[in-house]
Amino acid sequence: MLIDVDLKDFRSCFPVDPHPFVSEPFIELNKGKTERIFRLVDNSEKPGMGLLAGFKGGILKSPFSAPFGGFHFRKENMYISEIDNYIDSLKEYIISEGLKGIEITLPPDIYHSTFNAKTINSLIRHKFRQTLPEITNWVNLQQFSGNFIQRNSREYYRQAVRNNLSFSLASGNEDKKAIYDLIHQNRLKFDRPIFMTLKDILDTANLWPVDFFKVTGQDESLLSSAIFYRSHPDICHAVFWGDNDKGRPLRAMDYLIYNLWSYYKGLGYKYIDLGISTEDGNPNEGLLRFKESHEAISSLRYTFTWQNNMNQ
């Protein structure tokens, strides 16, 4: 049986977050985007799993304002029977409370692959509906040797070096605005949505370090830029990046990416989470190809839904 507990009790069960988008500071920052926060654990002495979810339109949502959400857990190698029991109890809770259902997006496997595999298996067996999976990308910095594997990418980077480009961190708020504006225009050009304002990003910087990067030309004009979160001990998260028409023929993105990989490897990070290369599961072939040609590995990110038919 699941119960909805307060923050203190939930944290006593799960003091460590599996990833930053289910941390209490992040939930607190975004709680205005949901009607209510649920913290669901079983009523045993030592709960093995928990769910921190928002509530919108009668539906539990994890996440309610983030790339992904998912479950808290006591240890990654939980018995699958424990996961099954929690999923059973979750469905029973939704029915008993008269909720319409649940929607949950699990994190990429780099955050916890063992727990993910068993959870996905359990959700499917418990008749959760699987939406078209997103293709997500990530870079293993431990395997990045300082050279791109693909020959074309190496040549494009050499071209960028010959074009005398410069890579640097933003030096102030005006710089950060220019970096964001370039990315915003890039996404508009390629008809890709942007769900965060500059203020949203700067507010998030109160929770963890947010890095703003830029590549400039010899005339110091902005050619490409990127915004990254340092929100996890081992994984940095690419929020946005892009270039402009002037930077494209100068290979500004290739130069940006090489320096990003080198920068975060130098800081000791193991992985870079590059986010999805799909829209509602439909691949953006150019974006996917671009990431994969610059050391990225592709895997699947799953979203599951379950509808309470008893509520109809």
Buried (B, 14 or more C-beta within 10 A) or exposed (E): EBEBBEEEBBBEBBEEBBBBBBBBEBBEBBBEEBEEBBBBBBEEEEBBBBBBBBBBEBBBBBBBBBBBBBBBBBEEEBEBEBBBBBBEBBBEBBBEBEBBBBBBBBBBBBBBEEBBEBBBEBBEEBEBEEEEBBBBBBBEBEEBEEEBEEEEBBEBBEBBEEBEBEBEEBEEEEBBBBBBEBBBBBBEEEEEEBEBEBEEBBBBBEBBEBBBBBBBBEEEEBBBBBBBBBBBEEBBBBBBBBBBEBBEEBBBBBBBBBBBBBBBBEEEBBBBBBBBBBEEBEBBEEBBEBBBBBBBBBBBBBBBBBBBEEEE
